[in-house]
Amino acid sequence: MNAQFIVDGLIAGSMIGLGAIGVTLTYAILRFANFAHGEFIAWGAYLALAVVAAVPFGMVPIGPFSFGWMLPIAAIAAALLTGGLAILIDWLLFASFRRRGSATIIMVIASFGASLALRSLLEFVFTSKPVYFTRELQIAMPLGGGLRATPDQLLMLGVTAILVIAVHLLLTRTAIGRQMRAVSENPVLARLAGVDVRRVIRTVWCLGGALAAGAGVMAGLLVQIRPYMGFDLLLPLFAAAILGGIGSVPGAILGGLLVGLCEALAVQTVGAEWRAAVGFVILTLVLLLRPQGILGKAAT
Amino acid sequence: MIDLVGYGAFFLTIALSYAIIAVGLNVQWGQTGLFNVGVAGFVAVGAYVSAILTTPDAAGRLGGFGLPIVVGWIAAGIAGAILSYGLGWLTIRLRSDYLAITTFGFAVTVQLAALNLEWITGGPFGMGFIPRPFAVSADDPFRFGLLNLGLTAAVLLAAYLVVEHLSASPWGRVLRAIREDETAAVSLGKNASGFRLQAFAVGGALMALGGAVQAHFIGFIAPENYLPLMTFQVWAMLIVGGSGNHRGAIVGAVLVWAIWAASASVIGTVLPAGEQARGASLQIVLIGVALCAILLLRPKGILGEKRVVSRYLGKSAAEPARQREGTLAP
């Protein structure tokens, strides 16, 4: 067996983990499984691409990397826009269901419909042809132990680590983070205690959308950009969020890395064509053995 | 004129096979509130099981049993029931949307298996030569079309009568009681999970049967027939028709399929060949938006069902259920 699957798995796992943070937060605070979350990944990538394409300069490669200073700017713009998109969809769709107290499952169906519409809209505007941020070729550097990684890949691992630490600090050390946890524990009590629940919900969408856009830009840089990129990640996202334990941000990133590693291992041992089934196998095992996930609390 | 009748029969046969699937989904969702996002997976299982059992020998894959069509259909239904029971058993103790996620994963995996297990499914090229009912009159398209329409309608009618009978039976009453107030049903000594699982299995069997009927009518199946888009179409049928009501599911199936076929033919004639793929994605955007709009504006559908058990309780019955589900208060 080749140990290279560790590098491939960690990189795929970073993208899954960043997406799964959004899934787990939506699930813990808004209490439904959002099937449209994968589309935020794809929209983030296409929005960043639109910014990069609109500016005719700034993509001359910096140092060992394949992209120029325009890409980080585009990524930040895409994160803000995708966060805004998530808030917009909540306002158009989910807020009305919350207001009339619809069953959770109605929200899930609506998110399924929104997912299809958002994805097909991308396909309509950009067609289903894969596109790239840059055509620069990168040579993988040896890391020792027979492992190889490109400079872009190493940078993205670092960026993921920074983002995860930032989200963790936001949730544990700031007022809005405490309010988010309060709403997830008990929304009625939180509201009575003076927490602005609507502001908390906006923050959740914005944060989830922005992190998904980050995952999308990474996937676009390291793999490719296509309308189905987010939808294909949806099952791994759910598997990671449930494996890590719903509501736990460290759990989501841990789950993401584990799912990514299992996928890379399966590609090497079983074959790349079965990659998409790994999420389902993990999901089944978690639900059978430990439904509350690794870092989750058992239901009371 | 003959052409028009022929097309009408073809259209209705497909629509009614979707209606069988929609009735199956209605048994699961409309009657018990179990959310299945893997409809396409169950339909595919039914189609493939029946096709494998009934096709003549083919090089490079399992088959050659050449069994009668009716055996294939029964086997499809049994396979659908067993698989849905298993998936339901895995998640029924957990929150309702875990079932949604699991069935979604199931459908992805079934599609992957259809694509990659070439020795069973024929891989990406699919399976041909699936025996068609009334194949002896295939050289008379008019007669052939009407006979097949009659057969599909008969299967749908049988399915409808069975589920209506079940709904009216004590079993159906318990299901409705569970859907509307689980605590009350449980306090009367009803095993809620057991009843839900049974309903989920009945629904899965009907979906697989619908898939088998469809596969035999068309005579050819391939993995790309069973994309998540199909799940979405069946959901749209149920929501348009009004969930909880089997007649609504049938009306919704014909209506949504008519809208789908008509918009596809408009795109086919209006747009140039190069733009048709984009037109098709626009079609999906519109249907997605329409589904959300119906959920927002007319959540009970066209023929929505009234609450039966707790209609006398008014709003007070809905409140505790809401708290239990944990939705955020406005």
Boltz contact constraints between the chains, C-beta under 6 A:
constraints:
  - contact:
      token1: [A, 31]
      token2: [B, 326]
      max_distance: 6.0
  - contact:
      token1: [A, 31]
      token2: [B, 327]
      max_distance: 6.0
  - contact:
      token1: [A, 33]
      token2: [B, 97]
      max_distance: 6.0
  - contact:
      token1: [A, 33]
      token2: [B, 100]
      max_distance: 6.0
  - contact:
      token1: [A, 33]
      token2: [B, 101]
      max_distance: 6.0
  - contact:
      token1: [A, 93]
      token2: [B, 292]
      max_distance: 6.0
  - contact:
      token1: [A, 96]
      token2: [B, 296]
      max_distance: 6.0
  - contact:
      token1: [A, 98]
      token2: [B, 328]
      max_distance: 6.0
  - contact:
      token1: [A, 98]
      token2: [B, 330]
      max_distance: 6.0
  - contact:
      token1: [A, 99]
      token2: [B, 330]
      max_distance: 6.0
  - contact:
      token1: [A, 101]
      token2: [B, 322]
      max_distance: 6.0
  - contact:
      token1: [A, 104]
      token2: [B, 325]
      max_distance: 6.0
  - contact:
      token1: [A, 105]
      token2: [B, 35]
      max_distance: 6.0
  - contact:
      token1: [A, 105]
      token2: [B, 96]
      max_distance: 6.0
  - contact:
      token1: [A, 108]
      token2: [B, 97]
      max_distance: 6.0
  - contact:
      token1: [A, 108]
      token2: [B, 100]
      max_distance: 6.0
  - contact:
      token1: [A, 110]
      token2: [B, 292]
      max_distance: 6.0
  - contact:
      token1: [A, 110]
      token2: [B, 295]
      max_distance: 6.0
  - contact:
      token1: [A, 113]
      token2: [B, 288]
      max_distance: 6.0
  - contact:
      token1: [A, 113]
      token2: [B, 291]
      max_distance: 6.0
  - contact:
      token1: [A, 113]
      token2: [B, 292]
      max_distance: 6.0
  - contact:
      token1: [A, 116]
      token2: [B, 232]
      max_distance: 6.0
  - contact:
      token1: [A, 116]
      token2: [B, 284]
      max_distance: 6.0
  - contact:
      token1: [A, 116]
      token2: [B, 288]
      max_distance: 6.0
  - contact:
      token1: [A, 117]
      token2: [B, 285]
      max_distance: 6.0
  - contact:
      token1: [A, 117]
      token2: [B, 288]
      max_distance: 6.0
  - contact:
      token1: [A, 117]
      token2: [B, 289]
      max_distance: 6.0
  - contact:
      token1: [A, 120]
      token2: [B, 281]
      max_distance: 6.0
  - contact:
      token1: [A, 120]
      token2: [B, 284]
      max_distance: 6.0
  - contact:
      token1: [A, 120]
      token2: [B, 285]
      max_distance: 6.0
  - contact:
      token1: [A, 121]
      token2: [B, 285]
      max_distance: 6.0
  - contact:
      token1: [A, 123]
      token2: [B, 281]
      max_distance: 6.0
  - contact:
      token1: [A, 124]
      token2: [B, 278]
      max_distance: 6.0
  - contact:
      token1: [A, 124]
      token2: [B, 281]
      max_distance: 6.0
  - contact:
      token1: [A, 124]
      token2: [B, 282]
      max_distance: 6.0
  - contact:
      token1: [A, 187]
      token2: [B, 328]
      max_distance: 6.0
  - contact:
      token1: [A, 188]
      token2: [B, 329]
      max_distance: 6.0
  - contact:
      token1: [A, 235]
      token2: [B, 105]
      max_distance: 6.0
  - contact:
      token1: [A, 235]
      token2: [B, 108]
      max_distance: 6.0
  - contact:
      token1: [A, 238]
      token2: [B, 101]
      max_distance: 6.0
  - contact:
      token1: [A, 273]
      token2: [B, 116]
      max_distance: 6.0
  - contact:
      token1: [A, 276]
      token2: [B, 108]
      max_distance: 6.0
  - contact:
      token1: [A, 276]
      token2: [B, 112]
      max_distance: 6.0
  - contact:
      token1: [A, 277]
      token2: [B, 109]
      max_distance: 6.0
  - contact:
      token1: [A, 277]
      token2: [B, 112]
      max_distance: 6.0
  - contact:
      token1: [A, 280]
      token2: [B, 105]
      max_distance: 6.0
  - contact:
      token1: [A, 280]
      token2: [B, 109]
      max_distance: 6.0
  - contact:
      token1: [A, 283]
      token2: [B, 105]
      max_distance: 6.0
  - contact:
      token1: [A, 287]
      token2: [B, 90]
      max_distance: 6.0
  - contact:
      token1: [A, 291]
      token2: [B, 94]
      max_distance: 6.0
